[in-house]
Amino acid sequence: MPGGEGIVTAPLPPRPIEKCIAGAGLLASIIIDKYVDHLPLHRQMQRFRRDGMDIPRSTIGDWTRQAGSLLLILADALRIEVMQACYLMVDESPVKVLDRDHKNGIHQGYYWVYRAPEKNLVLFDYRKGRGRDGPTHMLKDFKGTLQTDGYQVYDQFEKQEGIVLLGCMAHARRYFEHALESDHTRATQALEQFTLLYNVEREARKHNYLYDKRYELRQQQSVPVLNRMEAWLKENLVQVTPQSPMGKAIAYTLARWEKLCRYTNDGKVEIDNNQVENSIRPLALGRKNYLFAGSHDSAQRAGAMYSLLGTCKLNNINPFDWLSNILPKINDCKASQVAELLPR
């Protein structure tokens, strides 16, 4: 106006979603309620309605979708950091996805979950199938130690240069637990040997042994147990029927024996990959509540949220504080600085 008079309006603070009434705090609350506390959107809508806020399903769904799309940028930065680790645990878990092209309207997808214990990072990579394509693509440049269960897809990495493949002792142990009812004597004998191995691990944790000390302890106490156990397995293999629970337990374990024993050669690795299974538990709880993902894109966005919020948990970071803080910053963040927004 003439004379410089008039009203000056301060610029609006940055919002995660342009022209959206929902601020970072509300978006963070909705996401955490669903992916940390396993509260589906329709139940959140009921809660909002009790408080006098009637938010349409399409609106709250769109907010979640757009916020999840923002987090894909961070998940990609997280993927780079995870794949730079020198020790990874891997496991996979199913998820149902709505798909009109499928004859039943439901597609069985999978999350391949990568846990980097030394970095306290976890990554959920959504794939449409359980074939080798997912881990083959994800781990094509990985160099280091890879710990998996006995799923045959992982066998390809035994021959990949730069990778040391470890087995999971917990998976082998479960086969003998399943054989308790049909062959109690042999199953008990085997489980006693597993107990001795895990007692060594408990002692190392109790005393907070460093890697070198844990290596020495395993060489002194675990290796003799493993040697006796291998002899017992070979002796009993010819005394049981191949299709019996005990026969399957012994065959499974002997077929992977070398990979199962490799943990004793490196103090930094674990006896099993239970840590990655623990990271999958929020997904399992969520599935029981929201039942399925709305689309393949939705499953991919959910994977980004599970990755980032799971990493918060591993680092004892309050997920609401972190998410409400970084959501307004993502749009204006330079590509070279995105990694700085990851949970630390």
FENBEL-V765023 format. One record per pair of residues at least 12 apart in sequence whose C-alpha atoms are under 6 Angstrom apart, sorted by the first residue. I is the first residue (numbers start at 1). J is the second residue. If there is no record, write none. Layout:
I&J, I&J
This chain:
14&328, 15&328, 16&327, 16&328, 24&324, 24&327, 25&324, 28&320, 28&323, 28&324, 38&286, 40&290, 68&301, 72&304, 75&304, 77&339, 86&144, 87&144, 87&145, 88&115, 88&116, 88&146, 89&114, 89&115, 89&146, 89&147, 89&273, 90&113, 90&114, 90&148, 91&112, 91&113, 92&111, 92&112, 92&113, 93&110, 93&111, 94&109, 94&110, 95&108, 95&109, 95&110, 96&108, 96&109, 96&292, 97&292, 97&293, 97&294, 97&295, 98&294, 98&295, 109&128, 109&129, 110&126, 110&127, 110&129, 111&124, 111&125, 111&126, 112&124, 112&125, 115&276, 120&314, 121&311, 122&307, 122&311, 123&307, 124&303, 124&307, 126&300, 132&153, 143&162, 143&163, 144&163, 145&163, 145&164, 146&165, 146&166, 147&165, 147&166, 147&167, 148&167, 149&167, 149&168, 166&259, 167&259, 167&260, 168&272, 168&273, 169&272, 170&272, 172&253, 175&249, 176&249, 179&245, 179&246, 197&222, 211&267, 211&268, 212&267, 214&267, 215&266, 215&267, 218&264, 312&343
